[in-house]
């Protein structure tokens, strides 16, 4: 996403961001966190496994959001505000610039990463569903 000269290649950034989002979707389909959440009372290990899955998903999406920022700065800035992880110099201004270089901001588990157990504010959806016919998580399809 960033070439050797440090120049941003926005098209490559967007492709990498979307690829990461798709990888998270695949990880969710494989690990089935919504199914795992239903077993917490019966399985003492389910809670820590669920927490790890959700953390990995959120941290990967945080990194993807950095790559997708050029295409949708206002939506991504709102995501960062809700997740309390804004890398902007002014969390309320999507155009304020980053507090650190992208390479530093995108480090998995680095100084700008989400922290395990960090509160994430739930709100109205920021992005359209890829398949509008697909039901919301936890909602059983009609029929």
NUDOBA-559308 format. One record per residue: residue in three letters; residue number from 1; x, y, z of N, C-alpha, C in turn. Coordinates in steps of 0.02 Angstrom, whole numbers, plus 32768, in hexadecimal, padded with zeros to 4 digits. Layout:
// NUDOBA-559308
NODE  type  seq  n.xx  n.yy  n.zz  ca.xx  ca.yy  ca.zz  c.xx  c.yy  c.zz
NODE   ALA  NUM     X     Y     Z      X      Y      Z     X     Y     Z
...
//
This chain:
// NUDOBA-559308
NODE  type  seq  n.xx  n.yy  n.zz  ca.xx  ca.yy  ca.zz  c.xx  c.yy  c.zz
NODE   UNK    1  8029  7FC4  8000   8000   8000   8000  802B  803F  8000
NODE   UNK    2  8066  803A  801A   8095   8073   8019  80D3  805A  7FF6
NODE   UNK    3  80E7  807D  7FBF   8122   8066   7F9B  8162  807B  7FBF
NODE   UNK    4  819A  8067  7FA3   81DB   8072   7FC4  81EA  80BC  7FCF
NODE   UNK    5  81CF  80E8  7FA5   81DC   812F   7FAD  81AE  814F  7FE2
NODE   UNK    6  8180  8127  7FFD   8152   8141   8030  8114  8160  8011
NODE   UNK    7  810E  815E  7FCF   80D5   817B   7FAD  8098  814D  7FB5
NODE   UNK    8  8060  8169  7FC5   8023   8141   7FCD  8007  812C  7F8A
NODE   UNK    9  7FF6  80EE  7F83   7FD5   80D3   7F48  7F8E  80C3  7F5F
NODE   UNK   10  7F61  80F3  7F54   7F1D   80EE   7F6F  7EF9  80B0  7F54
NODE   UNK   11  7EFF  80A2  7F14   7EDD   8068   7EF7  7EF3  8028  7F1A
NODE   UNK   12  7F34  8021  7F25   7F4E   7FE6   7F47  7F37  7FE4  7F90
NODE   UNK   13  7F34  801E  7FB0   7F1C   8022   7FF5  7ED4  8009  7FF9
NODE   UNK   14  7EAA  8020  7FCC   7E63   800C   7FCD  7E5C  7FC2  7FC0
NODE   UNK   15  7E81  7FA7  7F90   7E7E   7F5F   7F82  7E95  7F37  7FBF
NODE   UNK   16  7ECA  7F4D  7FDF   7EE3   7F2A   801B  7EB1  7F2E  8054
NODE   UNK   17  7E91  7F69  805C   7E5F   7F71   8091  7E23  7F43  8085
NODE   UNK   18  7E0B  7F40  8047   7DD2   7F14   8038  7DE6  7ECA  803F
NODE   UNK   19  7E22  7EB9  802D   7E3A   7E75   8035  7E3C  7E61  807F
NODE   UNK   20  7E51  7E8F  80A9   7E53   7E82   80F1  7E0C  7E7A  810D
NODE   UNK   21  7DDE  7EA4  80F6   7D98   7E9D   810C  7D7C  7E59  80F8
NODE   UNK   22  7D8C  7E44  80BB   7D74   7E02   80A4  7D94  7DCA  80CE
NODE   UNK   23  7DD3  7DD2  80E0   7DF4   7D9F   810A  7DD3  7D9B  814F
NODE   UNK   24  7DC0  7DD4  816A   7D9C   7DD5   81AB  7D59  7DB2  81A3
NODE   UNK   25  7D37  7DBE  816D   7CF7   7D9D   8161  7D00  7D51  815E
NODE   UNK   26  7D34  7D3B  813C   7D43   7CF3   813A  7D53  7CD7  817E
NODE   UNK   27  7D79  7CFD  81A5   7D8A   7CE8   81E9  7D4C  7CE2  8215
NODE   UNK   28  7D1E  7D11  820D   7CDE   7D0E   8232  7CB6  7CD0  821D
NODE   UNK   29  7CB4  7CC3  81DC   7C8F   7C88   81C4  7CAF  7C47  81DD
NODE   UNK   30  7CF0  7C46  81E5   7D13   7C0A   81FC  7D0D  7C01  8248
NODE   UNK   31  7D15  7C37  826D   7D16   7C32   82B7  7CD1  7C36  82D6
NODE   UNK   32  7CA0  7C50  82B2   7C5A   7C54   82C8  7C53  7C72  830E
NODE   UNK   33  7C67  7CB0  8319   7C63   7CCD   835C  7C1C  7CD2  8377
NODE   UNK   34  7BEA  7CDA  834B   7BA5   7CE0   8364  7B8E  7C9D  8380
NODE   UNK   35  7BA4  7C66  8361   7B94   7C24   837B  7BBA  7C17  83BC
NODE   UNK   36  7BF9  7C2A  83BE   7C23   7C21   83F9  7C06  7C48  8435
NODE   UNK   37  7BEB  7C83  8428   7BCE   7CAC   845F  7B95  7C88  8482
NODE   UNK   38  7B72  7C5D  845E   7B3A   7C39   847C  7B50  7C01  84AA
NODE   UNK   39  7B91  7BF0  84AA   7BAA   7BB9   84D3  7BD0  7BD0  8512
NODE   UNK   40  7BD2  7C10  851D   7BFB   7C2B   8555  7BE6  7C0E  8598
NODE   UNK   41  7BA6  7C05  85A4   7B90   7BEB   85E5  7BA2  7BA1  85EF
NODE   UNK   42  7BA8  7B7C  85B8   7BB7   7B35   85BE  7C02  7B26  85B7
NODE   UNK   43  7C28  7B53  8598   7C6F   7B46   858A  7C99  7B7E  85A7
NODE   UNK   44  7CC1  7B6E  85DA   7CEA   7BA0   85FC  7D1E  7BBF  85CE
NODE   UNK   45  7D30  7B9C  8598   7D64   7BB6   856A  7D46  7BE1  8532
NODE   UNK   46  7D04  7BE0  852C   7CE4   7C04   84F5  7CED  7C4F  84FB
NODE   UNK   47  7CE8  7C6A  8537   7CEE   7CB2   8541  7D31  7CCE  852B
NODE   UNK   48  7D69  7CB1  8542   7DAA   7CC9   852B  7DB5  7CBF  84E0
NODE   UNK   49  7D9C  7C87  84C4   7DA2   7C7C   847B  7D7B  7CB1  8455
NODE   UNK   50  7D3E  7CBF  846D   7D15   7CF2   844D  7D36  7D36  8450
NODE   UNK   51  7D50  7D48  848A   7D72   7D88   8492  7DAD  7D8E  8461
NODE   UNK   52  7DD3  7D58  8459   7E0C   7D59   842C  7DF6  7D61  83E3
NODE   UNK   53  7DC1  7D3D  83D0   7DA7   7D42   838C  7D90  7D8A  837E
NODE   UNK   54  7D69  7DA6  83AB   7D4F   7DE9   83A1  7D87  7E1D  839F
NODE   UNK   55  7DB9  7E14  83CA   7DF2   7E42   83CA  7E17  7E3F  8387
NODE   UNK   56  7E24  7E02  836F   7E47   7DFA   832F  7E20  7E1A  82F6
NODE   UNK   57  7DDF  7E11  82F6   7DB5   7E30   82C2  7DB8  7E7C  82C6
NODE   UNK   58  7DB0  7E97  8302   7DAF   7EE0   830B  7DF3  7EFE  82F9
NODE   UNK   59  7E29  7EDF  830E   7E6C   7EFA   82FF  7E7A  7EF7  82B4
NODE   UNK   60  7E66  7EC1  8293   7E6F   7EBD   824B  7E45  7EF2  8227
NODE   UNK   61  7E08  7EFD  823F   7DDE   7F30   8220  7DF8  7F76  822E
NODE   UNK   62  7E17  7F81  8267   7E36   7FC2   8276  7E6D  7FCF  8242
NODE   UNK   63  7E96  7F9D  8234   7ECB   7FA5   8203  7EAE  7FAF  81BD
NODE   UNK   64  7E7A  7F88  81AC   7E59   7F91   816B  7E3E  7FD8  8165
NODE   UNK   65  7E23  7FF3  819B   7E06   8036   8199  7E3B  806B  8187
NODE   UNK   66  7E78  8061  819D   7EAE   808F   818B  7EB9  808F  813F
NODE   UNK   67  7EB4  8054  8122   7EBF   804E   80DA  7E83  8068  80B2
NODE   UNK   68  7E47  8063  80CE   7E0A   807A   80AC  7DFC  80C4  80B7
NODE   UNK   69  7E1E  80E3  80E5   7E13   8129   80F8  7E11  8158  80BB
NODE   UNK   70  7E3E  8153  808A   7E3C   8182   8052  7DFB  8182  802C
NODE   UNK   71  7DD8  814A  8029   7D9A   8145   8003  7D5D  815C  802A
NODE   UNK   72  7D5F  8158  806C   7D25   816B   8095  7D3B  8187  80D8
NODE   UNK   73  7D5B  81C1  80D7   7D78   81DB   8115  7D46  81E9  814C
NODE   UNK   74  7D0C  8202  813C   7CDB   8213   8171  7CC0  81D4  8193
NODE   UNK   75  7CB0  81A0  816C   7C96   8161   8189  7CCC  8140  81B4
NODE   UNK   76  7D08  813D  819A   7D3F   811D   81BF  7D4F  8144  81FF
NODE   UNK   77  7D4E  8187  81FA   7D5B   81B0   8236  7D26  81A3  826B
NODE   UNK   78  7CE7  8199  8256   7CB2   8189   8286  7CBE  8144  82A6
NODE   UNK   79  7CD4  8114  827E   7CE5   80D2   829A  7D1B  80DA  82CF
NODE   UNK   80  7D50  80FF  82C0   7D86   8109   82F0  7D6D  812B  832F
NODE   UNK   81  7D40  815B  8328   7D24   817D   8362  7CFE  814C  838E
NODE   UNK   82  7CD4  8123  836F   7CAD   80F2   8395  7CDA  80BE  83B7
NODE   UNK   83  7D10  80AD  8396   7D3D   807A   83B1  7D73  8098  83DE
NODE   UNK   84  7D73  80D9  83E6   7DA3   80FC   8410  7DEB  80EC  83FC
NODE   UNK   85  7DF7  80EF  83BB   7E3B   80E0   83A1  7E4E  810F  8369
NODE   UNK   86  7E35  814D  836B   7E42   817B   8334  7E8C  818B  832E
NODE   UNK   87  7EA8  8182  82F2   7EED   8195   82E5  7EF3  81DD  82CC
NODE   UNK   88  7EBB  8201  82CD   7EBB   8246   82B3  7ED2  8277  82E9
NODE   UNK   89  7EF0  82AD  82D3   7F06   82DF   8304  7ECA  82FF  8326
NODE   UNK   90  7E90  8300  8304   7E51   8317   8322  7E1C  82E3  8310
NODE   UNK   91  7E07  82BB  8341   7DD9   8284   8335  7D97  829B  8317
NODE   UNK   92  7D86  82DA  831E   7D47   82F5   8303  7D4F  8315  82BE
NODE   UNK   93  7D8B  8311  82A1   7D97   832F   8260  7DBA  82FC  8234
NODE   UNK   94  7D95  82E0  8204   7DB0   82AB   81D9  7DEA  82C3  81AE
NODE   UNK   95  7DF2  8304  81A7   7E27   8320   817D  7E63  8339  81A5
NODE   UNK   96  7E67  8329  81E5   7E9A   8346   8210  7EDF  8326  820A
NODE   UNK   97  7EE4  82ED  81E8   7F25   82CC   81E0  7F33  829A  8217
NODE   UNK   98  7F60  826C  8208   7F71   8237   8237  7FA5  824E  826A
NODE   UNK   99  7FA2  822F  82A5   7FD1   8240   82DB  8014  821D  82D2
NODE   UNK  100  8018  81ED  82A5   8056   81C7   829A  8055  81AD  8252
NODE   UNK  101  808F  8195  823A   8091   8177   81F6  8064  8139  81F2
NODE   UNK  102  804B  812D  81B6   801E   80F4   81AB  803E  80B2  81C1
NODE   UNK  103  807F  80AA  81B5   80A0   806B   81C8  809B  8060  8213
NODE   UNK  104  80A0  8095  823A   809A   808F   8283  8052  8084  8299
NODE   UNK  105  8024  80A8  827A   7FDD   80A1   828B  7FC3  805B  827D
NODE   UNK  106  7FDD  803B  8249   7FC3   7FFA   8233  7FE6  7FBF  8254
NODE   UNK  107  8010  7FCA  8285   8031   7F92   82A7  7FFE  7F6B  82D0
NODE   UNK  108  7FFC  7F29  82C4   7FD0   7EFE   82EB  7FE7  7EFE  8334
NODE   UNK  109  7FBC  7F11  8361   7FCE   7F12   83A8  7FFE  7F49  83BB
NODE   UNK  110  800B  7F78  838D   803A   7FAE   839A  801C  7FE4  83C7
NODE   UNK  111  803E  801C  83CC   8028   8051   83FB  7FE3  806F  83E9
NODE   UNK  112  7FCD  8068  83AB   7F8D   8084   8397  7F57  804F  838F
NODE   UNK  113  7F67  8012  83A2   7F38   7FD9   839B  7F01  7FDC  83CF
NODE   UNK  114  7ECC  7FB7  83C0   7E98   7FAC   83F3  7EB7  7F84  842B
NODE   UNK  115  7E9E  7F8D  8466   7EB6   7F67   84A0  7E83  7F30  84B0
NODE   UNK  116  7E99  7EF4  84C1   7E69   7EC0   84D4  7E3A  7EDA  850B
NODE   UNK  117  7DFA  7ECF  8501   7DC8   7EE5   8531  7DB2  7F2D  8527
NODE   UNK  118  7DCE  7F50  84F6   7DBC   7F96   84EA  7D73  7F9B  84D7
NODE   UNK  119  7D50  7FCD  84F3   7D0A   7FD8   84E4  7D02  7FF2  849D
NODE   UNK  120  7CD3  7FD6  8478   7CC2   7FED   8435  7C79  8002  8437
NODE   UNK  121  7C6C  803F  8423   7C28   805B   8424  7C00  803E  83EA
NODE   UNK  122  7BC6  8024  83F9   7B99   800B   83C5  7B6F  8046  83AD
NODE   UNK  123  7B61  8046  836E   7B38   807C   8352  7B17  8064  8312
NODE   UNK  124  7AF9  8093  82F0   7ADA   8083   82B0  7B10  806B  827F
NODE   UNK  125  7AFE  803E  8251   7B30   8026   8221  7B50  8060  81FA
NODE   UNK  126  7B91  805C  81F1   7BB5   8090   81CC  7BBB  807E  8182
NODE   UNK  127  7BB5  803E  8172   7BC0   8027   812E  7B86  7FFB  8119
NODE   UNK  128  7B77  7FFB  80D9   7B42   7FD0   80BE  7B59  7F88  80C2
NODE   UNK  129  7B29  7F5B  80C8   7B39   7F13   80C6  7B4D  7F03  807E
NODE   UNK  130  7B7E  7ED6  8076   7B94   7EC2   8034  7B5B  7EA1  800D
NODE   UNK  131  7B32  7E7A  8030   7AF8   7E5A   8012  7ABB  7E6F  803B
NODE   UNK  132  7A94  7EA0  8022   7A5B   7EB9   8049  7A29  7E82  805A
NODE   UNK  133  7A27  7E4B  8034   79F8   7E15   8043  7A0F  7DEB  807E
NODE   UNK  134  7A4F  7DF0  8090   7A6A   7DC9   80C8  7A4F  7DE5  8109
NODE   UNK  135  7A36  7DBA  8136   7A1B   7DD3   8175  7A52  7DED  81A3
NODE   UNK  136  7A3F  7E18  81D1   7A6D   7E31   8204  7A87  7DF6  822D
NODE   UNK  137  7AC4  7DFB  8249   7ADC   7DC5   8273  7AAC  7DB7  82AD
NODE   UNK  138  7A9F  7D78  82B9   7A73   7D66   82F0  7A29  7D65  82DE
NODE   UNK  139  7A18  7D7C  82A1   79D2   7D7D   828B  79C8  7D41  825D
NODE   UNK  140  7996  7D18  826D   7989   7CDD   8245  7964  7CF2  8206
NODE   UNK  141  7977  7CD7  81CC   7955   7CE7   818E  790C  7CCF  8190
NODE   UNK  142  78E1  7CF4  816F   789A   7CE1   816C  7893  7CA3  8142
NODE   UNK  143  7863  7C7B  8154   7855   7C41   8129  7853  7C02  814B
//
